[in-house]
Amino acid sequence: MIRKPGAVFLNILILLFFQGLDAGAQDLSKLGKQKPFAINGSVGASATFYHSNEPAATRPPYGWNIYGNFSPTVYGVALPFSFLINQYGNSYSQPFSQFGLSPTYKWIKLDLGYRNIPFSPVTFDGQSFRGVGLELTPGIFRFSAFYGKLNRKVNEDTTSGRFTAPQFSRIGYGVKIGVGNTSNYFDLIYFHAKDDSSSAKIINKTNYTAQENSVIGSSFKVTLVKKIIFSTDFAISGLTQDISIPKSAQAPDSTMPQKLMKKFLPVNSSTVANWAGQSSLQFNLKGYTTTLGYRRVEPDFKSLGTPYMLNDVELLNWINNFNLATGKLNITTSLSDQHNNLGKNLTNEMQTLTGTLNVNALLSSKLNLNLNYSGYGLRQKDGTEHLNDSVRLNQDIHQFGITPSYTMTVASHSHSISGNVSYMLLDDKNPATSSFTSSNNLSGSLNYTLGFIKKASSVTLSGLFSKYTQDTIYYRTLGATISGSAQMLKDKALSLQGSFGYLMNKSSFGNVQGNFTFSGNVSYHVKHHSLNAYASYVYTPYNPINNIIYKNIPQAVATKNMSGGISYTYSF
């Protein structure tokens, strides 16, 4: 659809007005030292093209963008905003404002608009609100509170052809009160949230119900002689998953969390309640730090203040860091054990054991070596039902890597050699599925860069090898790339980059396939102006294996993909 010029500029004005803003914390005691007004930002435009002989187009042949970023500052308060317009319309289907301001005076902080006040990882964290908040820190006293909207309403859309999950608007509030500082503290926390069931138009309200949630919790941290740190977060949450159900249909109290939440939350037959907690113990010694952590989230625990938190999980982890030889040798290890089915009511239980090792050694001022290993064990255990061995998940995954690098500077030249070898093994111990899933992959690369320091230019040669094997099937790749870059003119305003590569692919099906790639980039920067142009080309000969893998998709004899673009930006 072609837009009229007047409509385009009207959209720009709307976007500038409604775009998300974020004015950070403003210390009012320093207000007189701030500039009354300042502005910086950039505006620009770009155009791209793409051509391919592939039977199915993956991107449009032409594209364009007009964009801008502005950051005016009023007495030290930043009010950034931006816009983007292209051939598809603009960057917002539903423009909205996200303005936030946090003026501060000594130990008083007021939060207005879109803000985030984290309470604890198991009560309220990772969730912003639109409303008002207050944070007080007079001495050892700690107080935080907020009230505002957590979710905006989203009506169910059955006409646009794009599915967006509907949701009710949600109001929430919370209070945290405690004593202490960042090293030692104790806090008590309360959080409450409730959906407005009349706010959104939802066709099938069985799948999307209005909810109400109350959470009480505590957090504390103790630091002893700066070497021992112990912290704990704990919470009990009650969630009524459908507030439309009459209270008379409430479930009988059976656990302590359910009995307790009855005092904070209207309950019915959809109400669930449980607890969650986590603790960590850290020792800081000279050249060595170790942390032991534990986390348990019961199956029915859910806080609307921690929307991305998983429940029904128990995790024990151990992390170590060794800093030896005055920082020239660093060793990091981790080990974690996790499982679900805490309520013993699932048909099966998933257990995951994970271990990592990373060693970084500075062998000399020129030579560096990195070694790493990651291991994963996935096991399914019987739950309420017995699992047949033919369907039981029982896998081990091992990943090894070694990366050496050597850099030397001689007069006006620099030499850099780096390599990487990695190996991945998937060992499926299930005899019924191992022939289809067990596999290994070996890959490696070697790179050499010659740098011309005075001329601000460099040339890089790279070679790579990769082989993937699964049962009797294998895929092998061998290739090389040459690339270079240079900065030219007196003030290095002109930058040139280019690369050319060739890959040879072979598989167990007996065919050999070549692949050519080319890319180039030119950019020019002078004062406030920046001009950039790029192009790339990939040629892939016809591969007979495609007839086996993609039986119903017509294949071209060879694929030719070329893309490029040009952009201009003015910064101020």
PATIDREN-143239 format. One line per 10 residues: number of its first residue (from 1); their letters; for each residue y, x, z of C-alpha. Coordinates in steps of 0.25 Angstrom, whole numbers, plus 5000, padded with zeros to 4 digits. Layout:
BEGIN
NUM	a	Y/X/Z  ...;
END
This chain:
BEGIN
1	mirkpgavfl	5000/5000/5000  5014/5006/4996  5024/5004/5007  5039/5001/5004  5049/5012/5008  5056/5003/5018  5043/5000/5024  5039/5014/5025  5051/5018/5032  5051/5006/5041;
11	nilillffqg	5037/5011/5045  5042/5025/5048  5053/5019/5058  5042/5010/5065  5033/5022/5066  5044/5031/5072  5047/5020/5082  5033/5016/5086  5026/5030/5085  5020/5035/5098;
21	ldagaqdlsk	5030/5042/5107  5027/5051/5119  5038/5056/5128  5032/5065/5138  5036/5067/5153  5051/5069/5154  5056/5076/5167  5068/5069/5171  5073/5080/5180  5075/5089/5167;
31	lgkqkpfain	5082/5078/5159  5095/5085/5159  5089/5098/5153  5083/5091/5141  5089/5089/5127  5094/5075/5125  5088/5074/5111  5079/5082/5102  5070/5079/5090  5060/5087/5082;
41	gsvgasatfy	5049/5083/5072  5045/5083/5058  5043/5074/5046  5035/5076/5033  5027/5071/5022  5014/5074/5015  5005/5071/5003  4991/5074/5001  4981/5072/4989  4966/5072/4988;
51	hsnepaatrp	4956/5072/4976  4941/5071/4976  4930/5068/4966  4922/5062/4977  4916/5048/4975  4922/5043/4988  4936/5046/4991  4938/5051/5005  4954/5052/5006  4965/5046/4997;
61	pygwniygnf	4970/5054/4985  4984/5055/4990  4991/5053/5003  5005/5055/5009  5011/5055/5023  5025/5054/5029  5026/5059/5044  5035/5062/5055  5035/5067/5069  5048/5067/5078;
71	sptvygvalp	5050/5071/5092  5063/5067/5098  5066/5072/5112  5076/5065/5121  5079/5072/5134  5065/5079/5133  5057/5067/5131  5049/5068/5118  5048/5056/5109  5039/5060/5097;
81	fsflinqygn	5036/5050/5086  5030/5052/5072  5026/5044/5060  5016/5045/5048  5016/5037/5035  5007/5038/5024  5001/5030/5012  4993/5022/5022  5005/5017/5030  5008/5023/5044;
91	sysqpfsqfg	5001/5030/5055  5002/5017/5064  4995/5004/5061  5001/4998/5074  5014/5006/5078  5015/5008/5093  5024/5016/5103  5018/5026/5112  5030/5030/5120  5029/5037/5133;
101	lsptykwikl	5039/5043/5143  5036/5050/5157  5049/5054/5164  5047/5063/5176  5056/5066/5187  5051/5076/5197  5038/5070/5202  5040/5056/5196  5035/5053/5182  5036/5040/5175;
111	dlgyrnipfs	5027/5037/5163  5032/5026/5153  5026/5021/5140  5013/5028/5135  5008/5037/5146  4996/5043/5152  4994/5046/5167  4979/5051/5169  4973/5047/5182  4959/5053/5182;
121	pvtfdgqsfr	4948/5054/5171  4940/5043/5176  4951/5032/5179  4963/5034/5170  4964/5045/5159  4966/5046/5144  4973/5033/5144  4988/5031/5141  4996/5018/5145  5009/5012/5141;
131	gvgleltpgi	5017/5008/5153  5023/5015/5165  5017/5026/5174  5022/5034/5186  5018/5047/5191  5022/5053/5205  5019/5067/5210  5028/5069/5223  5021/5081/5230  5006/5079/5232;
141	frfsafygkl	5007/5064/5229  5002/5059/5216  5004/5045/5210  5002/5039/5196  5003/5025/5191  5004/5018/5178  5004/5004/5171  5003/5001/5157  4996/4997/5144  4983/5005/5141;
151	nrkvnedtts	4979/4998/5128  4987/4990/5118  4980/4978/5112  4973/4979/5099  4970/4967/5091  4956/4966/5084  4959/4968/5069  4950/4961/5059  4959/4962/5047  4962/4977/5044;
161	grftapqfsr	4948/4982/5042  4949/4993/5052  4943/4990/5066  4951/4993/5078  4945/4990/5092  4954/4979/5098  4958/4980/5113  4966/4973/5123  4979/4978/5129  4976/4985/5142;
171	igygvkigvg	4985/4987/5154  4982/4997/5165  4988/5003/5177  4984/5014/5187  4988/5022/5199  4984/5036/5204  4989/5041/5218  4985/5054/5225  4989/5067/5231  4988/5081/5226;
181	ntsnyfdliy	4992/5090/5214  4985/5095/5202  4976/5104/5210  4972/5095/5222  4974/5079/5221  4967/5066/5225  4971/5053/5217  4967/5039/5218  4967/5031/5205  4967/5016/5201;
191	fhakddsssa	4968/5011/5187  4967/4997/5181  4967/4991/5167  4966/4977/5161  4965/4972/5147  4974/4960/5142  4963/4951/5135  4974/4943/5128  4981/4955/5122  4972/4957/5109;
201	kiinktnyta	4966/4949/5099  4951/4952/5099  4941/4943/5091  4928/4948/5098  4932/4949/5113  4918/4951/5117  4919/4966/5112  4933/4968/5117  4935/4963/5131  4947/4964/5140;
211	qensvigssf	4944/4973/5152  4950/4977/5166  4947/4990/5173  4950/4996/5187  4948/5010/5191  4949/5017/5204  4948/5032/5206  4951/5045/5212  4953/5059/5208  4954/5072/5216;
221	kvtlvkkiif	4955/5087/5214  4954/5099/5224  4957/5113/5221  4952/5124/5230  4959/5138/5230  4961/5135/5215  4947/5139/5212  4939/5126/5215  4943/5113/5209  4936/5100/5212;
231	stdfaisglt	4940/5087/5205  4935/5072/5205  4938/5059/5198  4932/5046/5202  4934/5032/5198  4928/5018/5199  4931/5008/5188  4929/4993/5186  4930/4987/5172  4929/4973/5169;
241	qdisipksaq	4925/4973/5154  4929/4959/5151  4940/4952/5160  4938/4939/5153  4925/4936/5161  4927/4928/5173  4927/4935/5187  4916/4925/5192  4907/4932/5182  4908/4945/5189;
251	apdstmpqkl	4896/4954/5191  4890/4957/5206  4895/4969/5213  4884/4980/5212  4891/4993/5213  4902/5000/5221  4911/5001/5209  4909/4986/5206  4912/4982/5220  4925/4991/5221;
261	mkkflpvnss	4930/4987/5207  4930/4972/5211  4942/4975/5220  4950/4981/5208  4946/4973/5196  4942/4958/5193  4927/4959/5189  4918/4951/5181  4904/4952/5175  4910/4963/5165;
271	tvanwagqss	4915/4972/5176  4909/4986/5177  4912/4996/5188  4908/5010/5190  4913/5024/5194  4916/5038/5187  4919/5051/5192  4920/5066/5189  4921/5079/5197  4923/5094/5193;
281	lqfnlkgytt	4922/5106/5202  4929/5119/5196  4928/5133/5201  4939/5143/5196  4935/5158/5198  4940/5170/5192  4935/5171/5178  4926/5158/5180  4928/5143/5181  4917/5133/5183;
291	tlgyrrvepd	4918/5118/5183  4907/5108/5187  4910/5094/5183  4903/5080/5185  4907/5067/5179  4900/5053/5181  4904/5040/5174  4896/5028/5178  4891/5018/5166  4901/5007/5170;
301	fkslgtpyml	4913/5015/5173  4925/5013/5163  4940/5015/5166  4950/5009/5155  4959/5021/5159  4948/5031/5153  4945/5025/5140  4937/5036/5135  4928/5039/5147  4913/5038/5145;
311	ndvellnwin	4904/5032/5156  4890/5032/5160  4890/5048/5160  4887/5059/5170  4891/5073/5167  4890/5086/5174  4896/5098/5168  4899/5113/5171  4909/5122/5165  4911/5137/5166;
321	nfnlatgkln	4921/5146/5161  4921/5162/5163  4933/5170/5159  4928/5185/5160  4932/5199/5155  4947/5195/5158  4946/5184/5148  4939/5190/5137  4926/5183/5140  4926/5168/5142;
331	ittslsdqhn	4913/5160/5144  4913/5144/5145  4901/5136/5148  4899/5121/5151  4887/5113/5154  4886/5098/5155  4876/5087/5158  4879/5072/5154  4871/5060/5154  4873/5045/5154;
341	nlgknltnem	4865/5033/5159  4870/5034/5173  4866/5020/5176  4852/5022/5171  4853/5009/5163  4853/5015/5149  4841/5016/5140  4843/5031/5139  4851/5042/5145  4858/5053/5137;
351	qtltgtlnvn	4859/5067/5143  4868/5078/5137  4868/5092/5142  4879/5101/5136  4881/5116/5137  4892/5125/5131  4894/5140/5132  4907/5147/5126  4909/5162/5126  4922/5169/5121;
361	allssklnln	4923/5184/5122  4934/5193/5118  4926/5205/5115  4939/5213/5111  4953/5211/5106  4947/5208/5092  4934/5202/5094  4931/5188/5100  4917/5181/5102  4914/5167/5105;
371	lnysgyglrq	4901/5161/5108  4898/5146/5111  4886/5137/5113  4885/5122/5115  4872/5115/5119  4870/5100/5120  4857/5093/5125  4856/5078/5122  4845/5070/5129  4841/5056/5130;
381	kdgtehlnds	4833/5051/5143  4826/5038/5146  4835/5027/5152  4830/5013/5154  4821/5015/5142  4812/5026/5138  4816/5034/5125  4806/5038/5115  4806/5053/5112  4808/5049/5097;
391	vrlnqdihqf	4822/5043/5100  4826/5052/5112  4838/5061/5110  4835/5075/5114  4844/5085/5107  4849/5099/5110  4861/5105/5102  4865/5119/5103  4877/5126/5096  4880/5141/5096;
401	gitpsytmtv	4892/5148/5091  4898/5162/5090  4912/5166/5085  4916/5180/5084  4930/5184/5080  4937/5198/5077  4951/5200/5074  4958/5213/5071  4972/5217/5067  4975/5229/5059;
411	ashshsisgn	4990/5232/5055  4994/5220/5047  4980/5214/5045  4971/5206/5054  4956/5204/5053  4949/5193/5059  4934/5190/5058  4927/5178/5064  4914/5171/5063  4906/5160/5069;
421	vsymllddkn	4892/5156/5070  4887/5143/5075  4873/5137/5077  4870/5122/5081  4856/5117/5084  4852/5103/5086  4838/5102/5093  4833/5088/5093  4821/5088/5102  4817/5074/5098;
431	patssftssn	4805/5075/5088  4808/5062/5081  4822/5066/5077  4823/5082/5078  4819/5083/5063  4832/5075/5059  4842/5080/5070  4838/5095/5074  4847/5104/5066  4854/5117/5067;
441	nlsgslnytl	4867/5123/5060  4871/5137/5059  4885/5141/5054  4894/5153/5053  4907/5158/5048  4914/5172/5046  4929/5173/5044  4937/5185/5041  4953/5184/5041  4962/5195/5036;
451	gfikkassvt	4976/5193/5040  4989/5199/5035  4998/5199/5047  5011/5203/5040  5009/5194/5028  5004/5182/5037  4992/5180/5028  4977/5180/5030  4964/5179/5022  4951/5173/5028;
461	lsglfskytq	4937/5174/5023  4927/5165/5029  4912/5163/5027  4903/5152/5033  4888/5148/5034  4882/5135/5039  4868/5130/5039  4863/5117/5044  4848/5114/5046  4841/5101/5050;
471	dtiyyrtlga	4826/5101/5048  4823/5105/5034  4838/5102/5029  4849/5113/5029  4863/5114/5024  4869/5128/5022  4883/5132/5019  4889/5146/5015  4903/5148/5011  4916/5156/5012;
481	tisgsaqmlk	4931/5154/5012  4943/5162/5009  4956/5158/5015  4970/5164/5016  4984/5161/5022  4998/5167/5021  5012/5165/5025  5022/5169/5015  5037/5170/5013  5047/5177/5023;
491	dkalslqgsf	5046/5167/5034  5031/5163/5032  5035/5150/5027  5025/5148/5016  5010/5147/5021  4998/5148/5011  4984/5145/5015  4971/5144/5006  4956/5144/5006  4944/5144/4997;
501	gylmnkssfg	4930/5142/5001  4916/5140/4995  4904/5134/5002  4890/5135/4997  4881/5124/5003  4866/5123/5002  4856/5113/5008  4841/5112/5009  4841/5102/4997  4843/5115/4988;
511	nvqgnftfsg	4857/5113/4983  4869/5122/4984  4883/5117/4984  4896/5125/4983  4909/5120/4989  4923/5126/4986  4935/5123/4995  4950/5127/4993  4962/5124/5001  4976/5129/5001;
521	nvsyhvkhhs	4989/5126/5009  5004/5130/5007  5014/5127/5017  5029/5131/5018  5038/5130/5031  5052/5133/5031  5061/5128/5043  5059/5113/5045  5051/5111/5032  5036/5112/5030;
531	lnayasyvyt	5028/5111/5017  5013/5111/5016  5003/5109/5004  4988/5111/5004  4976/5109/4995  4961/5109/4996  4950/5108/4987  4935/5107/4989  4924/5107/4978  4910/5103/4982;
541	pynpinniiy	4899/5104/4971  4889/5092/4970  4878/5093/4981  4865/5086/4977  4862/5084/4992  4872/5073/4991  4863/5065/4983  4853/5065/4995  4863/5063/5006  4873/5053/4999;
551	knipqavatk	4863/5045/4990  4872/5033/4988  4885/5041/4986  4889/5046/4972  4892/5061/4972  4901/5068/4963  4896/5081/4956  4906/5089/4964  4917/5085/4974  4931/5090/4972;
561	nmsggisyty	4941/5088/4984  4955/5092/4983  4966/5089/4993  4980/5093/4995  4994/5089/5001  5008/5093/5004  5017/5090/5016  5031/5093/5020  5036/5092/5035  5050/5094/5040;
571	sf	5051/5098/5055  5064/5097/5063;
END
